[in-house]
């Protein structure tokens, strides 16, 4: 965890003296979560208030990708991803994990500290860095839907799903079984953005493997994802760049 934060700060060019991270496990009183999360509206909880002050969100992905199955994580992802379409305050969303004994990072856009400004964005360095992120974790992210995440307390999921769907009644349990047009549209936009982030990161690798039309999630299931179709649905994409330099699978034909 600490290694991921340190590598994130280094690549983002954040001075050590100014690198500050809000961490739920440390910021909330874990033995009194009922008090910490007492607000009926998820937007009034410490999670959301901290995000409002943060310049970006760093999601640390565990080796089993269990983080994608947690409803509060799904809510934080939803709030961040919906910012791309102007529904919220803009935030960067980066993913980090530890693999092979060191921290790996999938960054949202150029890394000013390590890869220059946008005009001189080193795509080959970006590809090298993204290629080190475990493909199976990217595959897991490609297959997850935010609304499928679980909660220890069912009422938390009810309120979060209603909040994501824009429902006036946050305690309406019908959201668990009845997904209306508005709910599907809200979830769909955020899911498309999440899947698009991962698809763009793994596209070159998939081209090299010849699996860009059927990229599997590896040990997390047998789901086959069409990366081109996934990217086509990523309507809120703000920037997209990929280098195929020295890629043997890419020819002029």
N, C-alpha and C positions, 0 to 999 in steps of 0.2 A: 504493500500500500504506500509506504513512505517513498519507496523507490520510484513508483509511478508518479507521485506528486513532484519529486525532485527532477525527474526527467522531463515532465511536462513543463515545469518552470524554466528549465534550461532551454528547451527547444522553442518555447514561446518567448524567450528573451526577457523573462521577468527576473529582476535582480533578487538574489536570495533574501535581502533585507525587506523586500516588498512583497514577496510571494506569500499570500495568505489564502488558506483554504477553509471553507466552512464544512465541517463534517458532522453529519447527523449523529453518529454514534458517540461523538464527543460533546456536541453542542446541546443535545437533548438529554434530560435526566432519564436514563434507561429504566430505572426502577419506579418512575412515576410518569410513564408515557401517557397514561390516561389524562393527566393534567396538561402535559405538553401539547397533546393533540386533541384537546377538548373542543376546539372550534368545529362547528357543524360544517362550515364552508371550508373546503380544502385550501382555498386561496388565502385564508386567514391563518394558516398554520405556520410554524417556524420554517418549514421547508420552503414554502412560497415566498415568505418575507425575506429569507436569505437569498433566494434566487433573484429577487427584485434588486438587491444591492450588488450582486456579483456581476462581473464582466463576462463570465462564461461558465459553462458547466463541464466538469470532467467526470465521466462515467468510468469507473474502474471495473473491468469485466473479469470475473473469476474463471478458473479453468473449466468449470462445468456450465458456464453461461447462465447460472441460476439467477443472476441479477435481473435478467429480462422477465422473470416470472414474478416479480414483486410489484404490487400495485402502486406503491408510493414512488418507485422508480419510474414506472410507466407514466405516472402523473407528471413527474419532473421532465421526462422526455417529451411528453405531449406539450407542455407549456413552452419548452424550448423550441421544439420543431414547428409549432404553430406560429412562432415569431417570424418565421421565414415568409409567411404570407401577410404579415402586417397585423396579425391578431394580438400581438403581445410585444414586449420590448425585445429588441434583437440581442441574441446571445450566441457566442460560439459554443459548439458542442463537440468535445473531443472524447475519444475512447482510448483507454490505456489498459494494459495487462502486463503480467510478467511471464516471459517465455524464455526457456533456455538460460535462466539465471539472470536475466536483465529485463528492464522495462521496455515495452514497445508502445508506440503511439500512432493512432489514426487521428489526424488533425483536420479541423474544419477550416479549409482554405490554407493559404500560405503561412509558413512559420517565419515571421520577421526576424526572430533571433537566430535561426539556423539556415534559412534558405533565401534570404534576401527579400526585397520588396516585391510587390506583385509584378512589376515590369520585368524583373530579373528572376522570376520564380524558377528554381532549379528542379525541373520535372524529373530528371533522372534521380536526383537525391530523394525526391518525394517517393518515387517508385521503389527505390531501395529500402526506404524506411517502412513503407506500407507492406512490402513483400515479407517483412520480418514479423508482421502481426499474424498470429495463427489463423490460417484459412478456415479451420473448423469453427472458430468463434465468429468469424464473419458470416459463415454459412448459417450459424444459429441465429444471428441477428436478422438475417434475411428472411427467416421463417417465422419470426415471432410477431404476434399482433398485440398491441398494447392492451386491448380490452380483454385479452385472455389471462392477464396476470392475476395472481391471487393475493389475498390479504388474510392476516391472522384473525382480524375482526371483520365479519362480512359487511357490517355497516360502513366500514371504511371504503370498501370496493363500491358499494351502492352510491355513496356520496361522490366518490371520485369519478365514476362513470357518468353520473348525472351532470357533474360539473363539466366534464369533457364534452358531453352532448349538448350543453347549454340549457339544461332543464331547469325550470323554476323551482321544482320540488326536489331538493337534493336527497330526501329520504324515501323517494319512490322506488320500492324494490322491484317494480316491473322492469326496470332497466336491465335486470339480470336475465330476463327471459324474452323481453320484447324490445328489439332494437328497431326503432323507427327510421325513417328516411334521414332525419336530421342527425341521429346518432351515427348511422353508418357513414354519412358524409364527413362528420367530424373525425371519427376514428380513421376513416379511409385516407384523408389528407395527411394526417400525422404518420400513419403507417407507411404511406407512399414515400414520405420524406425520410423516415428512418431506413427503409429498405433501399432507397436511392443512395443514401450516404454509403452504405456498405457495398452496394453494387458498383459504385464509382471507384471505390478503393480496391476492389478485387478484379476489376475488368481486365487489366493487362495480364494478370496471372491466369485468368480464365481463358483468354485468347491463346496464351502460350500452351495451355493444356487442351485446348479445343473444346472447352466446356462452357463457353459463354452463353450458349443456348440452353444448357442444362447443368447449372452449377449446383452440386449437392452439398448438403449440410454435414457430410461426414458422419462422425460418431454420434451426432445428435438427431439422426433420423435419415429417412430416405427421400426427403422432399427434394424435388428438382426445380430449380428456379431459372427462368429465362431472364438473364441480366439485361438484355436489350429491351425487353418488354417492361422490366422493372424501372429502368432509366427513363423510358418513354412516359411513365406515369409520375415521374418525379417533377411535377409541374412547378414547384416552388424553388427549384435549384437556382442558386444565385451565381455559381461559378462551376465550371467543369473543365478540367484539363487533364490529359493523360499522355504520357510519352511512350511511343512504341519504338524508340531508338534501340537498335541492337536486338530487336525482338525477331527471332527467326521465323515465327509464325505469321508475321506481317510482311507481305510482299507488295509490289506494284500492280500485281494482277488482280 
